[in-house]
Amino acid sequence: MARKNIVLCGFMGCGKSTIGALLAKKTGMSFVDLDSYIEKKEGRTVSEIFADSGEEYFRTREREAAKELSEKKGLVIASGGGTLTFEENVQSLKRSGTIVLLDIPVEVVAERLKYDTTRPLLARPDKNEAMKALYEKRDPLYRAAADITINADQSPMQVCMQIISEI
């Protein structure tokens, strides 16, 4: 029996990749990190794509990847932080999956990303202010897209088990 996909969404640093890999292992599903999927197809990192080709180019690749993955079954998909801020991606991923928001307070995100230099949208001197503004813009969009919301400010195993019990 083909299983419905589980699509993890939430702000950068909420644990989508970590929890996604653990969830896939626990459920016997396959794990796909959307950003890594794009990187593999492009042969360069998300940061390089942003630097060389711009955000619009990346968002087009992201839209294509979301559509491709939505045509498959039995996946745990860690969406990129911005993926589900676009209605077209939400509709694609909802067709074959349940969207789970990994909810985390902005203060926890700030602590987790304090030394992270890999996020193109935060590569600026006013990193904390930029992060808070982006969080406030994206949070309502995540909530609107989500079928289930899980408190992600706990251990990855606790979050994983909670997702399994909710689904």
Kinemage of the C-alpha trace (Angstrom):
@kinemage 1
@onewidth
@group {chain A} dominant
@subgroup {mainchain}
@vectorlist {calphas} color= white
{ca met a 1} P 0.000 0.000 0.000
{ca ala a 2} L 1.393 3.364 -1.016
{ca arg a 3} L 1.471 5.720 1.921
{ca lys a 4} L 0.586 9.376 1.847
{ca asn a 5} L 3.599 11.672 2.042
{ca ile a 6} L 4.421 13.574 5.212
{ca val a 7} L 5.572 17.109 4.429
{ca leu a 8} L 7.403 18.937 7.214
{ca cys a 9} L 7.281 22.720 7.143
{ca gly a 10} L 8.434 25.478 9.429
{ca phe a 11} L 10.994 28.194 9.816
{ca met a 12} L 14.675 27.525 9.221
{ca gly a 13} L 16.232 25.864 12.248
{ca cys a 14} L 12.991 24.203 13.416
{ca gly a 15} L 14.379 20.713 12.772
{ca lys a 16} L 12.770 19.685 9.469
{ca ser a 17} L 15.817 17.759 8.203
{ca thr a 18} L 16.704 16.134 11.534
{ca ile a 19} L 13.132 15.161 12.364
{ca gly a 20} L 12.410 14.165 8.763
{ca ala a 21} L 15.283 11.669 8.670
{ca leu a 22} L 14.243 10.221 12.050
{ca leu a 23} L 10.581 10.056 11.030
{ca ala a 24} L 11.451 8.253 7.791
{ca lys a 25} L 13.503 5.711 9.718
{ca lys a 26} L 10.690 5.120 12.232
{ca thr a 27} L 7.984 4.762 9.562
{ca gly a 28} L 9.977 2.916 6.886
{ca met a 29} L 9.317 5.757 4.451
{ca ser a 30} L 11.976 7.440 2.286
{ca phe a 31} L 13.366 10.805 3.350
{ca val a 32} L 13.836 13.689 0.913
{ca asp a 33} L 15.172 17.094 1.915
{ca leu a 34} L 13.768 19.468 -0.715
{ca asp a 35} L 16.791 21.801 -0.633
{ca ser a 36} L 19.206 18.844 -0.995
{ca tyr a 37} L 17.064 17.484 -3.837
{ca ile a 38} L 17.434 20.820 -5.654
{ca glu a 39} L 21.165 20.985 -4.885
{ca lys a 40} L 21.688 17.516 -6.374
{ca lys a 41} L 19.800 18.433 -9.559
{ca glu a 42} L 21.626 21.766 -9.873
{ca gly a 43} L 25.084 20.533 -8.884
{ca arg a 44} L 25.525 23.440 -6.461
{ca thr a 45} L 24.393 24.523 -2.999
{ca val a 46} L 21.353 26.657 -2.259
{ca ser a 47} L 23.735 29.459 -1.214
{ca glu a 48} L 25.522 29.194 -4.571
{ca ile a 49} L 22.216 29.172 -6.464
{ca phe a 50} L 21.114 32.337 -4.638
{ca ala a 51} L 24.493 34.026 -5.228
{ca asp a 52} L 24.870 33.006 -8.882
{ca ser a 53} L 21.292 32.954 -10.176
{ca gly a 54} L 19.164 34.798 -7.594
{ca glu a 55} L 16.190 33.951 -5.435
{ca glu a 56} L 13.671 33.966 -8.294
{ca tyr a 57} L 15.639 31.269 -10.146
{ca phe a 58} L 15.824 29.193 -6.947
{ca arg a 59} L 12.071 29.555 -6.308
{ca thr a 60} L 11.372 28.268 -9.826
{ca arg a 61} L 13.548 25.190 -9.182
{ca glu a 62} L 11.812 24.778 -5.813
{ca arg a 63} L 8.372 24.894 -7.458
{ca glu a 64} L 9.466 22.234 -9.980
{ca ala a 65} L 10.878 20.034 -7.205
{ca ala a 66} L 7.699 20.331 -5.092
{ca lys a 67} L 5.619 19.283 -8.095
{ca glu a 68} L 7.915 16.325 -8.878
{ca leu a 69} L 7.930 15.079 -5.287
{ca ser a 70} L 4.163 15.464 -4.963
{ca glu a 71} L 3.788 12.885 -7.729
{ca lys a 72} L 5.487 10.257 -5.546
{ca lys a 73} L 4.199 8.367 -2.504
{ca gly a 74} L 5.711 7.115 0.736
{ca leu a 75} L 8.012 10.095 1.303
{ca val a 76} L 8.857 12.200 4.304
{ca ile a 77} L 9.669 15.567 2.729
{ca ala a 78} L 11.529 18.302 4.590
{ca ser a 79} L 10.424 21.413 2.739
{ca gly a 80} L 12.687 24.425 2.491
{ca gly a 81} L 11.911 27.310 4.839
{ca gly a 82} L 10.258 29.288 2.046
{ca thr a 83} L 8.632 26.452 0.096
{ca leu a 84} L 5.203 26.629 1.687
{ca thr a 85} L 5.030 30.416 1.566
{ca phe a 86} L 3.923 29.940 -2.065
{ca glu a 87} L 0.357 28.719 -2.625
{ca glu a 88} L 1.310 26.727 -5.727
{ca asn a 89} L 3.754 24.644 -3.655
{ca val a 90} L 1.179 24.177 -0.887
{ca gln a 91} L -1.357 22.850 -3.402
{ca ser a 92} L 1.193 20.522 -5.032
{ca leu a 93} L 2.367 19.032 -1.749
{ca lys a 94} L -1.140 18.732 -0.247
{ca arg a 95} L -2.253 16.604 -3.212
{ca ser a 96} L -0.241 13.639 -1.976
{ca gly a 97} L 0.664 14.553 1.566
{ca thr a 98} L -0.176 15.747 5.030
{ca ile a 99} L 1.567 19.004 5.911
{ca val a 100} L 3.002 19.118 9.425
{ca leu a 101} L 4.149 22.442 10.871
{ca leu a 102} L 7.103 22.143 13.234
{ca asp a 103} L 6.214 25.098 15.419
{ca ile a 104} L 9.046 26.808 17.267
{ca pro a 105} L 9.364 30.212 18.981
{ca val a 106} L 11.490 32.795 17.185
{ca glu a 107} L 13.785 33.028 20.241
{ca val a 108} L 14.648 29.334 19.924
{ca val a 109} L 15.334 29.796 16.210
{ca ala a 110} L 17.681 32.697 17.001
{ca glu a 111} L 19.612 30.530 19.469
{ca arg a 112} L 19.814 27.555 17.094
{ca leu a 113} L 20.988 29.689 14.154
{ca lys a 114} L 23.359 31.913 16.122
{ca tyr a 115} L 26.490 30.520 14.422
{ca asp a 116} L 24.913 29.301 11.169
{ca thr a 117} L 26.391 31.007 8.105
{ca thr a 118} L 24.682 28.829 5.474
{ca arg a 119} L 21.349 30.687 5.217
{ca pro a 120} L 21.374 33.059 2.210
{ca leu a 121} L 18.409 35.108 3.452
{ca leu a 122} L 20.214 35.768 6.753
{ca ala a 123} L 23.643 36.579 5.300
{ca arg a 124} L 23.587 40.191 6.443
{ca pro a 125} L 24.871 42.334 9.298
{ca asp a 126} L 21.408 42.705 10.878
{ca lys a 127} L 20.870 38.917 10.939
{ca asn a 128} L 18.621 38.804 14.037
{ca glu a 129} L 16.358 41.620 12.863
{ca ala a 130} L 16.135 40.078 9.380
{ca met a 131} L 15.342 36.678 10.883
{ca lys a 132} L 12.574 38.070 13.110
{ca ala a 133} L 10.993 39.993 10.205
{ca leu a 134} L 11.105 36.906 7.965
{ca tyr a 135} L 9.682 34.726 10.752
{ca glu a 136} L 6.775 37.138 11.306
{ca lys a 137} L 6.064 37.183 7.559
{ca arg a 138} L 6.239 33.401 7.106
{ca asp a 139} L 4.643 32.081 10.314
{ca pro a 140} L 1.015 32.849 9.308
{ca leu a 141} L 1.633 31.217 5.911
{ca tyr a 142} L 2.956 28.034 7.550
{ca arg a 143} L -0.061 27.934 9.851
{ca ala a 144} L -2.452 28.354 6.927
{ca ala a 145} L -0.763 25.527 4.983
{ca ala a 146} L -0.494 23.051 7.872
{ca asp a 147} L -2.853 20.144 8.428
{ca ile a 148} L -1.200 19.422 11.800
{ca thr a 149} L 0.890 21.648 14.097
{ca ile a 150} L 3.480 20.105 16.420
{ca asn a 151} L 5.518 21.835 19.137
{ca ala a 152} L 9.087 21.393 17.854
{ca asp a 153} L 10.754 22.898 20.931
{ca gln a 154} L 11.429 19.419 22.352
{ca ser a 155} L 13.720 16.523 21.468
{ca pro a 156} L 13.641 15.260 17.869
{ca met a 157} L 12.438 11.849 19.099
{ca gln a 158} L 9.558 13.445 21.042
{ca val a 159} L 8.554 15.468 17.978
{ca cys a 160} L 8.809 12.379 15.763
{ca met a 161} L 6.637 10.258 18.073
{ca gln a 162} L 4.073 13.050 18.337
{ca ile a 163} L 3.841 13.281 14.531
{ca ile a 164} L 3.358 9.519 14.274
{ca ser a 165} L 0.597 9.569 16.862
{ca glu a 166} L -1.165 12.509 15.143
{ca ile a 167} L -1.006 10.910 11.697
